[in-house]
Amino acid sequence: MATIGFIGLGNMGLPMAGNLVKKGHEVKGFDLVAANMEKAVGRGVKKAASAADAASAVDTIVTMLPAGKDTLAVWGGGMLQAAAPGTLIIDSSTIDVASARTAHMLAGAAKMLSLDAPVSGGVGGAEAATLTFMAGGAR
């Protein structure tokens, strides 16, 4: 199974990360909100000390953040530097097009693979593991 870094463990990210654990993946998670971290640990997510820690020594990184500015702050604030070249980064945040394009360019410059993959299905879909991903990225 894969080792996955998951950054953003709020209403959507928490159940998404928990479902990955249920499927047998090792998930290292990080969120700025301590209560979200406690809930994630309760679902089997390993606590990372920072976004960079969550991004180190993983196969894939998933970000699920509130806004484009948050995604860019995380991606440019140490996450990309901590990840190994070739790591797949999936941003499932619902953000503006300009921020998604900038994130993709940052990942490419860091020799990472990236997908813009917002989801549809809401919190209920996240809990039930029935989200629909709308993914786009380079070939």
N, CA, C and O atoms as a GROMACS GRO file, in nm:
protein
  556
    1MET      N    1   0.083  -0.119   0.000
    1MET     CA    2   0.000   0.000   0.000
    1MET      C    3   0.087   0.125   0.000
    1MET      O    4   0.207   0.119   0.028
    2ALA      N    5   0.027   0.237  -0.031
    2ALA     CA    6   0.099   0.362  -0.044
    2ALA      C    7   0.114   0.434   0.089
    2ALA      O    8   0.036   0.413   0.182
    3THR      N    9   0.215   0.519   0.095
    3THR     CA   10   0.231   0.612   0.206
    3THR      C   11   0.188   0.748   0.152
    3THR      O   12   0.243   0.796   0.053
    4ILE      N   13   0.091   0.809   0.218
    4ILE     CA   14   0.028   0.932   0.168
    4ILE      C   15   0.040   1.043   0.271
    4ILE      O   16   0.010   1.023   0.389
    5GLY      N   17   0.082   1.159   0.226
    5GLY     CA   18   0.079   1.279   0.310
    5GLY      C   19  -0.052   1.350   0.283
    5GLY      O   20  -0.088   1.370   0.167
    6PHE      N   21  -0.123   1.389   0.387
    6PHE     CA   22  -0.252   1.456   0.369
    6PHE      C   23  -0.249   1.586   0.448
    6PHE      O   24  -0.232   1.584   0.570
    7ILE      N   25  -0.264   1.698   0.378
    7ILE     CA   26  -0.257   1.829   0.440
    7ILE      C   27  -0.392   1.898   0.426
    7ILE      O   28  -0.438   1.925   0.315
    8GLY      N   29  -0.455   1.924   0.539
    8GLY     CA   30  -0.588   1.984   0.543
    8GLY      C   31  -0.688   1.879   0.588
    8GLY      O   32  -0.742   1.805   0.506
    9LEU      N   33  -0.711   1.872   0.718
    9LEU     CA   34  -0.795   1.767   0.776
    9LEU      C   35  -0.924   1.823   0.837
    9LEU      O   36  -0.963   1.787   0.948
   10GLY      N   37  -0.988   1.911   0.761
   10GLY     CA   38  -1.113   1.971   0.805
   10GLY      C   39  -1.232   1.884   0.768
   10GLY      O   40  -1.223   1.761   0.766
   11ASN      N   41  -1.344   1.948   0.738
   11ASN     CA   42  -1.469   1.876   0.711
   11ASN      C   43  -1.457   1.775   0.599
   11ASN      O   44  -1.518   1.668   0.606
   12MET      N   45  -1.382   1.805   0.495
   12MET     CA   46  -1.366   1.713   0.382
   12MET      C   47  -1.241   1.626   0.397
   12MET      O   48  -1.246   1.505   0.376
   13GLY      N   49  -1.129   1.688   0.432
   13GLY     CA   50  -1.003   1.616   0.439
   13GLY      C   51  -1.000   1.508   0.545
   13GLY      O   52  -0.941   1.402   0.525
   14LEU      N   53  -1.063   1.534   0.659
   14LEU     CA   54  -1.062   1.435   0.768
   14LEU      C   55  -1.122   1.302   0.725
   14LEU      O   56  -1.056   1.198   0.741
   15PRO      N   57  -1.243   1.299   0.672
   15PRO     CA   58  -1.296   1.169   0.630
   15PRO      C   59  -1.222   1.110   0.510
   15PRO      O   60  -1.212   0.988   0.499
   16MET      N   61  -1.171   1.193   0.422
   16MET     CA   62  -1.095   1.141   0.308
   16MET      C   63  -0.969   1.069   0.358
   16MET      O   64  -0.940   0.958   0.314
   17ALA      N   65  -0.896   1.132   0.449
   17ALA     CA   66  -0.776   1.070   0.504
   17ALA      C   67  -0.811   0.943   0.582
   17ALA      O   68  -0.742   0.842   0.570
   18GLY      N   69  -0.918   0.949   0.660
   18GLY     CA   70  -0.961   0.831   0.735
   18GLY      C   71  -0.997   0.715   0.645
   18GLY      O   72  -0.967   0.600   0.678
   19ASN      N   73  -1.060   0.743   0.533
   19ASN     CA   74  -1.096   0.636   0.439
   19ASN      C   75  -0.972   0.575   0.374
   19ASN      O   76  -0.971   0.455   0.345
   20LEU      N   77  -0.869   0.654   0.352
   20LEU     CA   78  -0.744   0.599   0.299
   20LEU      C   79  -0.681   0.502   0.399
   20LEU      O   80  -0.628   0.398   0.361
   21VAL      N   81  -0.687   0.538   0.527
   21VAL     CA   82  -0.636   0.448   0.632
   21VAL      C   83  -0.716   0.318   0.632
   21VAL      O   84  -0.659   0.210   0.641
   22LYS      N   85  -0.849   0.329   0.623
   22LYS     CA   86  -0.936   0.210   0.622
   22LYS      C   87  -0.900   0.116   0.508
   22LYS      O   88  -0.916  -0.006   0.520
   23LYS      N   89  -0.852   0.170   0.397
   23LYS     CA   90  -0.816   0.088   0.280
   23LYS      C   91  -0.673   0.033   0.290
   23LYS      O   92  -0.625  -0.032   0.197
   24GLY      N   93  -0.606   0.059   0.403
   24GLY     CA   94  -0.476   0.000   0.426
   24GLY      C   95  -0.356   0.088   0.397
   24GLY      O   96  -0.242   0.042   0.407
   25HIS      N   97  -0.379   0.214   0.359
   25HIS     CA   98  -0.269   0.305   0.332
   25HIS      C   99  -0.218   0.365   0.462
   25HIS      O  100  -0.292   0.382   0.558
   26GLU      N  101  -0.089   0.398   0.462
   26GLU     CA  102  -0.033   0.474   0.574
   26GLU      C  103  -0.050   0.620   0.540
   26GLU      O  104  -0.007   0.665   0.434
   27VAL      N  105  -0.114   0.696   0.629
   27VAL     CA  106  -0.140   0.837   0.604
   27VAL      C  107  -0.075   0.921   0.712
   27VAL      O  108  -0.100   0.902   0.831
   28LYS      N  109   0.010   1.015   0.669
   28LYS     CA  110   0.070   1.114   0.758
   28LYS      C  111  -0.008   1.243   0.736
   28LYS      O  112  -0.010   1.296   0.624
   29GLY      N  113  -0.072   1.295   0.839
   29GLY     CA  114  -0.157   1.411   0.821
   29GLY      C  115  -0.113   1.532   0.898
   29GLY      O  116  -0.047   1.523   1.001
   30PHE      N  117  -0.152   1.649   0.844
   30PHE     CA  118  -0.125   1.775   0.913
   30PHE      C  119  -0.239   1.872   0.891
   30PHE      O  120  -0.296   1.881   0.782
   31ASP      N  121  -0.272   1.943   0.997
   31ASP     CA  122  -0.370   2.052   0.993
   31ASP      C  123  -0.329   2.153   1.098
   31ASP      O  124  -0.276   2.116   1.203
   32LEU      N  125  -0.353   2.281   1.072
   32LEU     CA  126  -0.321   2.386   1.168
   32LEU      C  127  -0.410   2.381   1.292
   32LEU      O  128  -0.370   2.429   1.398
   33VAL      N  129  -0.528   2.323   1.280
   33VAL     CA  130  -0.624   2.319   1.391
   33VAL      C  131  -0.600   2.193   1.474
   33VAL      O  132  -0.615   2.081   1.424
   34ALA      N  133  -0.564   2.212   1.600
   34ALA     CA  134  -0.531   2.099   1.688
   34ALA      C  135  -0.646   1.999   1.700
   34ALA      O  136  -0.623   1.878   1.704
   35ALA      N  137  -0.769   2.048   1.706
   35ALA     CA  138  -0.885   1.957   1.719
   35ALA      C  139  -0.897   1.867   1.595
   35ALA      O  140  -0.932   1.750   1.608
   36ASN      N  141  -0.868   1.920   1.478
   36ASN     CA  142  -0.871   1.839   1.356
   36ASN      C  143  -0.764   1.731   1.361
   36ASN      O  144  -0.787   1.618   1.318
   37MET      N  145  -0.647   1.766   1.413
   37MET     CA  146  -0.539   1.668   1.426
   37MET      C  147  -0.580   1.555   1.521
   37MET      O  148  -0.554   1.438   1.493
   38GLU      N  149  -0.642   1.590   1.632
   38GLU     CA  150  -0.685   1.489   1.728
   38GLU      C  151  -0.787   1.393   1.665
   38GLU      O  152  -0.778   1.272   1.684
   39LYS      N  153  -0.881   1.448   1.590
   39LYS     CA  154  -0.980   1.364   1.523
   39LYS      C  155  -0.914   1.273   1.420
   39LYS      O  156  -0.951   1.156   1.407
   40ALA      N  157  -0.816   1.326   1.348
   40ALA     CA  158  -0.747   1.247   1.247
   40ALA      C  159  -0.670   1.131   1.310
   40ALA      O  160  -0.673   1.020   1.259
   41VAL      N  161  -0.602   1.157   1.420
   41VAL     CA  162  -0.530   1.051   1.491
   41VAL      C  163  -0.628   0.944   1.536
   41VAL      O  164  -0.596   0.825   1.534
   42GLY      N  165  -0.748   0.985   1.577
   42GLY     CA  166  -0.854   0.891   1.615
   42GLY      C  167  -0.899   0.802   1.501
   42GLY      O  168  -0.956   0.695   1.523
   43ARG      N  169  -0.873   0.846   1.379
   43ARG     CA  170  -0.909   0.767   1.259
   43ARG      C  171  -0.788   0.692   1.202
   43ARG      O  172  -0.796   0.635   1.093
   44GLY      N  173  -0.678   0.692   1.276
   44GLY     CA  174  -0.561   0.616   1.234
   44GLY      C  175  -0.458   0.692   1.153
   44GLY      O  176  -0.362   0.632   1.105
   45VAL      N  177  -0.478   0.823   1.136
   45VAL     CA  178  -0.381   0.905   1.064
   45VAL      C  179  -0.263   0.934   1.158
   45VAL      O  180  -0.283   0.968   1.274
   46LYS      N  181  -0.141   0.920   1.106
   46LYS     CA  182  -0.022   0.950   1.183
   46LYS      C  183  -0.001   1.101   1.184
   46LYS      O  184  -0.008   1.165   1.079
   47LYS      N  185   0.025   1.156   1.301
   47LYS     CA  186   0.038   1.300   1.317
   47LYS      C  187   0.173   1.349   1.264
   47LYS      O  188   0.279   1.304   1.307
   48ALA      N  189   0.167   1.441   1.169
   48ALA     CA  190   0.287   1.507   1.118
   48ALA      C  191   0.303   1.640   1.192
   48ALA      O  192   0.204   1.703   1.229
   49ALA      N  193   0.427   1.682   1.212
   49ALA     CA  194   0.454   1.805   1.286
   49ALA      C  195   0.430   1.931   1.204
   49ALA      O  196   0.413   2.039   1.260
   50SER      N  197   0.429   1.917   1.072
   50SER     CA  198   0.412   2.032   0.982
   50SER      C  199   0.369   1.980   0.846
   50SER      O  200   0.367   1.860   0.821
   51ALA      N  201   0.335   2.073   0.758
   51ALA     CA  202   0.303   2.034   0.620
   51ALA      C  203   0.426   1.972   0.554
   51ALA      O  204   0.414   1.875   0.479
   52ALA      N  205   0.542   2.027   0.580
   52ALA     CA  206   0.666   1.971   0.523
   52ALA      C  207   0.689   1.830   0.575
   52ALA      O  208   0.730   1.743   0.498
   53ASP      N  209   0.664   1.806   0.702
   53ASP     CA  210   0.679   1.672   0.759
   53ASP      C  211   0.582   1.575   0.692
   53ASP      O  212   0.618   1.462   0.662
   54ALA      N  213   0.459   1.619   0.670
   54ALA     CA  214   0.360   1.533   0.604
   54ALA      C  215   0.401   1.500   0.461
   54ALA      O  216   0.361   1.397   0.407
   55ALA      N  217   0.480   1.587   0.400
   55ALA     CA  218   0.521   1.569   0.260
   55ALA      C  219   0.649   1.488   0.244
   55ALA      O  220   0.684   1.450   0.132
   56SER      N  221   0.719   1.462   0.352
   56SER     CA  222   0.847   1.392   0.340
   56SER      C  223   0.827   1.241   0.348
   56SER      O  224   0.747   1.191   0.427
   57ALA      N  225   0.901   1.170   0.265
   57ALA     CA  226   0.901   1.022   0.263
   57ALA      C  227   0.763   0.963   0.237
   57ALA      O  228   0.723   0.866   0.301
   58VAL      N  229   0.691   1.022   0.141
   58VAL     CA  230   0.560   0.970   0.101
   58VAL      C  231   0.557   0.949  -0.050
   58VAL      O  232   0.637   1.008  -0.123
   59ASP      N  233   0.466   0.866  -0.096
   59ASP     CA  234   0.448   0.842  -0.239
   59ASP      C  235   0.362   0.949  -0.304
   59ASP      O  236   0.386   0.990  -0.418
   60THR      N  237   0.263   0.994  -0.230
   60THR     CA  238   0.162   1.088  -0.281
   60THR      C  239   0.130   1.189  -0.171
   60THR      O  240   0.132   1.156  -0.053
   61ILE      N  241   0.099   1.311  -0.212
   61ILE     CA  242   0.054   1.415  -0.119
   61ILE      C  243  -0.083   1.461  -0.167
   61ILE      O  244  -0.102   1.487  -0.286
   62VAL      N  245  -0.177   1.472  -0.075
   62VAL     CA  246  -0.309   1.527  -0.105
   62VAL      C  247  -0.324   1.654  -0.022
   62VAL      O  248  -0.300   1.653   0.099
   63THR      N  249  -0.365   1.763  -0.088
   63THR     CA  250  -0.399   1.884  -0.014
   63THR      C  251  -0.548   1.911  -0.031
   63THR      O  252  -0.603   1.897  -0.140
   64MET      N  253  -0.611   1.949   0.079
   64MET     CA  254  -0.754   1.982   0.081
   64MET      C  255  -0.766   2.105   0.170
   64MET      O  256  -0.788   2.095   0.291
   65LEU      N  257  -0.752   2.221   0.107
   65LEU     CA  258  -0.742   2.346   0.181
   65LEU      C  259  -0.854   2.442   0.143
   65LEU      O  260  -0.916   2.426   0.038
   66PRO      N  261  -0.881   2.542   0.228
   66PRO     CA  262  -0.998   2.628   0.208
   66PRO      C  263  -0.996   2.720   0.087
   66PRO      O  264  -1.101   2.747   0.030
   67ALA      N  265  -0.878   2.768   0.046
   67ALA     CA  266  -0.874   2.868  -0.061
   67ALA      C  267  -0.741   2.860  -0.135
   67ALA      O  268  -0.645   2.800  -0.087
   68GLY      N  269  -0.737   2.922  -0.252
   68GLY     CA  270  -0.616   2.922  -0.334
   68GLY      C  271  -0.496   2.977  -0.260
   68GLY      O  272  -0.385   2.924  -0.274
   69LYS      N  273  -0.515   3.083  -0.183
   69LYS     CA  274  -0.403   3.142  -0.110
   69LYS      C  275  -0.345   3.042  -0.010
   69LYS      O  276  -0.224   3.042   0.015
   70ASP      N  277  -0.430   2.958   0.047
   70ASP     CA  278  -0.383   2.856   0.142
   70ASP      C  279  -0.304   2.748   0.070
   70ASP      O  280  -0.199   2.704   0.117
   71THR      N  281  -0.354   2.704  -0.045
   71THR     CA  282  -0.284   2.603  -0.124
   71THR      C  283  -0.147   2.654  -0.164
   71THR      O  284  -0.048   2.583  -0.149
   72LEU      N  285  -0.139   2.776  -0.214
   72LEU     CA  286  -0.011   2.831  -0.257
   72LEU      C  287   0.084   2.851  -0.139
   72LEU      O  288   0.205   2.831  -0.153
   73ALA      N  289   0.031   2.891  -0.024
   73ALA     CA  290   0.115   2.908   0.095
   73ALA      C  291   0.176   2.775   0.138
   73ALA      O  292   0.293   2.770   0.177
   74VAL      N  293   0.097   2.668   0.133
   74VAL     CA  294   0.148   2.536   0.172
   74VAL      C  295   0.246   2.483   0.069
   74VAL      O  296   0.356   2.438   0.104
   75TRP      N  297   0.207   2.487  -0.058
   75TRP     CA  298   0.293   2.431  -0.163
   75TRP      C  299   0.426   2.508  -0.169
   75TRP      O  300   0.531   2.446  -0.185
   76GLY      N  301   0.421   2.640  -0.157
   76GLY     CA  302   0.542   2.721  -0.165
   76GLY      C  303   0.611   2.741  -0.032
   76GLY      O  304   0.720   2.799  -0.027
   77GLY      N  305   0.551   2.694   0.076
   77GLY     CA  306   0.604   2.717   0.210
   77GLY      C  307   0.679   2.601   0.270
   77GLY      O  308   0.687   2.590   0.392
   78GLY      N  309   0.734   2.514   0.189
   78GLY     CA  310   0.815   2.405   0.239
   78GLY      C  311   0.769   2.267   0.199
   78GLY      O  312   0.848   2.172   0.206
   79MET      N  313   0.644   2.253   0.158
   79MET     CA  314   0.593   2.121   0.120
   79MET      C  315   0.670   2.066   0.000
   79MET      O  316   0.716   1.952   0.003
   80LEU      N  317   0.684   2.146  -0.105
   80LEU     CA  318   0.751   2.098  -0.225
   80LEU      C  319   0.899   2.068  -0.199
   80LEU      O  320   0.954   1.974  -0.255
   81GLN      N  321   0.962   2.148  -0.114
   81GLN     CA  322   1.103   2.126  -0.082
   81GLN      C  323   1.122   1.998  -0.002
   81GLN      O  324   1.228   1.935  -0.012
   82ALA      N  325   1.024   1.959   0.077
   82ALA     CA  326   1.035   1.839   0.162
   82ALA      C  327   1.007   1.710   0.085
   82ALA      O  328   1.056   1.604   0.123
   83ALA      N  329   0.931   1.720  -0.022
   83ALA     CA  330   0.892   1.600  -0.099
   83ALA      C  331   1.005   1.558  -0.192
   83ALA      O  332   1.084   1.641  -0.238
   84ALA      N  333   1.010   1.430  -0.221
   84ALA     CA  334   1.110   1.377  -0.315
   84ALA      C  335   1.068   1.409  -0.458
   84ALA      O  336   0.948   1.408  -0.488
   85PRO      N  337   1.163   1.437  -0.545
   85PRO     CA  338   1.128   1.458  -0.686
   85PRO      C  339   1.047   1.339  -0.739
   85PRO      O  340   1.077   1.223  -0.709
   86GLY      N  341   0.945   1.370  -0.818
   86GLY     CA  342   0.860   1.266  -0.874
   86GLY      C  343   0.739   1.232  -0.790
   86GLY      O  344   0.653   1.155  -0.833
   87THR      N  345   0.729   1.289  -0.670
   87THR     CA  346   0.612   1.265  -0.585
   87THR      C  347   0.488   1.319  -0.655
   87THR      O  348   0.490   1.427  -0.713
   88LEU      N  349   0.380   1.243  -0.649
   88LEU     CA  350   0.252   1.288  -0.705
   88LEU      C  351   0.181   1.375  -0.601
   88LEU      O  352   0.164   1.335  -0.486
   89ILE      N  353   0.140   1.494  -0.644
   89ILE     CA  354   0.067   1.586  -0.556
   89ILE      C  355  -0.072   1.606  -0.615
   89ILE      O  356  -0.086   1.643  -0.731
   90ILE      N  357  -0.172   1.581  -0.534
   90ILE     CA  358  -0.312   1.595  -0.576
   90ILE      C  359  -0.375   1.705  -0.492
   90ILE      O  360  -0.386   1.692  -0.370
   91ASP      N  361  -0.416   1.813  -0.556
   91ASP     CA  362  -0.487   1.918  -0.483
   91ASP      C  363  -0.635   1.900  -0.504
   91ASP      O  364  -0.686   1.919  -0.614
   92SER      N  365  -0.705   1.864  -0.397
   92SER     CA  366  -0.849   1.844  -0.404
   92SER      C  367  -0.927   1.964  -0.352
   92SER      O  368  -1.050   1.958  -0.339
   93SER      N  369  -0.857   2.071  -0.323
   93SER     CA  370  -0.923   2.195  -0.280
   93SER      C  371  -1.004   2.250  -0.397
   93SER      O  372  -0.966   2.233  -0.513
   94THR      N  373  -1.114   2.315  -0.367
   94THR     CA  374  -1.190   2.385  -0.471
   94THR      C  375  -1.140   2.529  -0.470
   94THR      O  376  -1.182   2.610  -0.387
   95ILE      N  377  -1.050   2.560  -0.565
   95ILE     CA  378  -0.986   2.692  -0.566
   95ILE      C  379  -1.000   2.757  -0.704
   95ILE      O  380  -1.046   2.695  -0.799
   96ASP      N  381  -0.958   2.882  -0.710
   96ASP     CA  382  -0.967   2.956  -0.835
   96ASP      C  383  -0.866   2.903  -0.937
   96ASP      O  384  -0.765   2.842  -0.901
   97VAL      N  385  -0.895   2.925  -1.064
   97VAL     CA  386  -0.813   2.873  -1.174
   97VAL      C  387  -0.670   2.927  -1.167
   97VAL      O  388  -0.575   2.851  -1.188
   98ALA      N  389  -0.654   3.056  -1.139
   98ALA     CA  390  -0.519   3.113  -1.136
   98ALA      C  391  -0.433   3.046  -1.029
   98ALA      O  392  -0.316   3.017  -1.054
   99SER      N  393  -0.488   3.022  -0.913
   99SER     CA  394  -0.413   2.955  -0.806
   99SER      C  395  -0.380   2.811  -0.844
   99SER      O  396  -0.270   2.763  -0.818
  100ALA      N  397  -0.475   2.742  -0.905
  100ALA     CA  398  -0.451   2.603  -0.947
  100ALA      C  399  -0.339   2.598  -1.050
  100ALA      O  400  -0.253   2.509  -1.044
  101ARG      N  401  -0.338   2.690  -1.143
  101ARG     CA  402  -0.232   2.694  -1.245
  101ARG      C  403  -0.097   2.726  -1.182
  101ARG      O  404   0.005   2.668  -1.219
  102THR      N  405  -0.096   2.820  -1.089
  102THR     CA  406   0.029   2.855  -1.021
  102THR      C  407   0.082   2.736  -0.942
  102THR      O  408   0.202   2.709  -0.945
  103ALA      N  409  -0.005   2.666  -0.871
  103ALA     CA  410   0.037   2.548  -0.796
  103ALA      C  411   0.097   2.443  -0.889
  103ALA      O  412   0.199   2.382  -0.858
  104HIS      N  413   0.033   2.422  -1.002
  104HIS     CA  414   0.082   2.325  -1.101
  104HIS      C  415   0.221   2.366  -1.152
  104HIS      O  416   0.308   2.281  -1.168
  105MET      N  417   0.241   2.495  -1.177
  105MET     CA  418   0.371   2.543  -1.224
  105MET      C  419   0.477   2.526  -1.115
  105MET      O  420   0.590   2.488  -1.145
  106LEU      N  421   0.443   2.553  -0.990
  106LEU     CA  422   0.537   2.533  -0.879
  106LEU      C  423   0.579   2.387  -0.870
  106LEU      O  424   0.697   2.357  -0.852
  107ALA      N  425   0.482   2.297  -0.883
  107ALA     CA  426   0.512   2.154  -0.876
  107ALA      C  427   0.603   2.113  -0.991
  107ALA      O  428   0.700   2.039  -0.970
  108GLY      N  429   0.574   2.158  -1.109
  108GLY     CA  430   0.657   2.123  -1.224
  108GLY      C  431   0.801   2.172  -1.208
  108GLY      O  432   0.895   2.100  -1.242
  109ALA      N  433   0.816   2.293  -1.157
  109ALA     CA  434   0.950   2.348  -1.135
  109ALA      C  435   1.027   2.267  -1.031
  109ALA      O  436   1.150   2.262  -1.035
  110ALA      N  437   0.956   2.203  -0.940
  110ALA     CA  438   1.018   2.121  -0.836
  110ALA      C  439   1.030   1.975  -0.878
  110ALA      O  440   1.065   1.889  -0.797
  111LYS      N  441   1.001   1.946  -1.004
  111LYS     CA  442   1.008   1.809  -1.058
  111LYS      C  443   0.907   1.714  -0.994
  111LYS      O  444   0.935   1.596  -0.973
  112MET      N  445   0.789   1.769  -0.964
  112MET     CA  446   0.680   1.691  -0.908
  112MET      C  447   0.570   1.673  -1.013
  112MET      O  448   0.558   1.754  -1.105
  113LEU      N  449   0.493   1.570  -0.998
  113LEU     CA  450   0.374   1.548  -1.079
  113LEU      C  451   0.257   1.607  -1.001
  113LEU      O  452   0.249   1.588  -0.880
  114SER      N  453   0.168   1.677  -1.067
  114SER     CA  454   0.055   1.735  -0.994
  114SER      C  455  -0.075   1.723  -1.071
  114SER      O  456  -0.079   1.727  -1.194
  115LEU      N  457  -0.180   1.709  -0.993
  115LEU     CA  458  -0.316   1.706  -1.047
  115LEU      C  459  -0.401   1.806  -0.972
  115LEU      O  460  -0.396   1.814  -0.849
  116ASP      N  461  -0.480   1.882  -1.045
  116ASP     CA  462  -0.585   1.965  -0.987
  116ASP      C  463  -0.707   1.874  -0.986
  116ASP      O  464  -0.758   1.838  -1.092
  117ALA      N  465  -0.754   1.837  -0.867
  117ALA     CA  466  -0.860   1.736  -0.858
  117ALA      C  467  -0.964   1.771  -0.753
  117ALA      O  468  -0.975   1.703  -0.651
  118PRO      N  469  -1.040   1.879  -0.776
  118PRO     CA  470  -1.148   1.909  -0.682
  118PRO      C  471  -1.251   1.797  -0.681
  118PRO      O  472  -1.257   1.716  -0.773
  119VAL      N  473  -1.329   1.793  -0.576
  119VAL     CA  474  -1.424   1.684  -0.558
  119VAL      C  475  -1.568   1.734  -0.552
  119VAL      O  476  -1.594   1.850  -0.522
  120SER      N  477  -1.658   1.643  -0.580
  120SER     CA  478  -1.801   1.669  -0.569
  120SER      C  479  -1.862   1.559  -0.483
  120SER      O  480  -1.828   1.442  -0.498
  121GLY      N  481  -1.951   1.598  -0.396
  121GLY     CA  482  -2.019   1.499  -0.312
  121GLY      C  483  -2.035   1.544  -0.168
  121GLY      O  484  -2.108   1.481  -0.091
  122GLY      N  485  -1.968   1.652  -0.131
  122GLY     CA  486  -1.984   1.708   0.002
  122GLY      C  487  -1.931   1.619   0.113
  122GLY      O  488  -1.871   1.515   0.089
  123VAL      N  489  -1.957   1.664   0.235
  123VAL     CA  490  -1.908   1.593   0.353
  123VAL      C  491  -1.966   1.452   0.359
  123VAL      O  492  -1.897   1.358   0.398
  124GLY      N  493  -2.092   1.436   0.321
  124GLY     CA  494  -2.154   1.303   0.320
  124GLY      C  495  -2.081   1.209   0.226
  124GLY      O  496  -2.058   1.093   0.259
  125GLY      N  497  -2.043   1.259   0.109
  125GLY     CA  498  -1.968   1.179   0.014
  125GLY      C  499  -1.828   1.148   0.064
  125GLY      O  500  -1.775   1.039   0.039
  126ALA      N  501  -1.768   1.244   0.134
  126ALA     CA  502  -1.635   1.220   0.191
  126ALA      C  503  -1.641   1.110   0.296
  126ALA      O  504  -1.555   1.022   0.299
  127GLU      N  505  -1.742   1.115   0.383
  127GLU     CA  506  -1.758   1.012   0.487
  127GLU      C  507  -1.786   0.875   0.425
  127GLU      O  508  -1.733   0.774   0.472
  128ALA      N  509  -1.866   0.872   0.321
  128ALA     CA  510  -1.907   0.745   0.259
  128ALA      C  511  -1.806   0.694   0.155
  128ALA      O  512  -1.825   0.585   0.100
  129ALA      N  513  -1.700   0.771   0.129
  129ALA     CA  514  -1.601   0.736   0.028
  129ALA      C  515  -1.662   0.724  -0.110
  129ALA      O  516  -1.631   0.633  -0.186
  130THR      N  517  -1.752   0.819  -0.143
  130THR     CA  518  -1.820   0.816  -0.273
  130THR      C  519  -1.798   0.947  -0.350
  130THR      O  520  -1.877   0.980  -0.439
  131LEU      N  521  -1.695   1.021  -0.318
  131LEU     CA  522  -1.669   1.147  -0.387
  131LEU      C  523  -1.638   1.124  -0.534
  131LEU      O  524  -1.584   1.019  -0.572
  132THR      N  525  -1.672   1.220  -0.616
  132THR     CA  526  -1.633   1.222  -0.756
  132THR      C  527  -1.518   1.322  -0.771
  132THR      O  528  -1.530   1.438  -0.730
  133PHE      N  529  -1.408   1.276  -0.829
  133PHE     CA  530  -1.292   1.363  -0.851
  133PHE      C  531  -1.296   1.414  -0.994
  133PHE      O  532  -1.317   1.336  -1.087
  134MET      N  533  -1.275   1.543  -1.013
  134MET     CA  534  -1.265   1.604  -1.145
  134MET      C  535  -1.120   1.643  -1.163
  134MET      O  536  -1.079   1.750  -1.118
  135ALA      N  537  -1.040   1.558  -1.227
  135ALA     CA  538  -0.896   1.574  -1.228
  135ALA      C  539  -0.845   1.628  -1.361
  135ALA      O  540  -0.895   1.595  -1.469
  136GLY      N  541  -0.744   1.713  -1.350
  136GLY     CA  542  -0.677   1.765  -1.466
  136GLY      C  543  -0.529   1.785  -1.435
  136GLY      O  544  -0.492   1.817  -1.322
  137GLY      N  545  -0.445   1.765  -1.536
  137GLY     CA  546  -0.302   1.784  -1.518
  137GLY      C  547  -0.230   1.757  -1.649
  137GLY      O  548  -0.293   1.727  -1.750
  138ALA      N  549  -0.100   1.766  -1.645
  138ALA     CA  550  -0.020   1.739  -1.765
  138ALA      C  551  -0.022   1.590  -1.797
  138ALA      O  552  -0.042   1.507  -1.709
  139ARG      N  553   0.000   1.559  -1.926
  139ARG     CA  554   0.003   1.419  -1.965
  139ARG      C  555   0.115   1.349  -1.895
  139ARG      O  556   0.136   1.229  -1.915
   0.00000   0.00000   0.00000
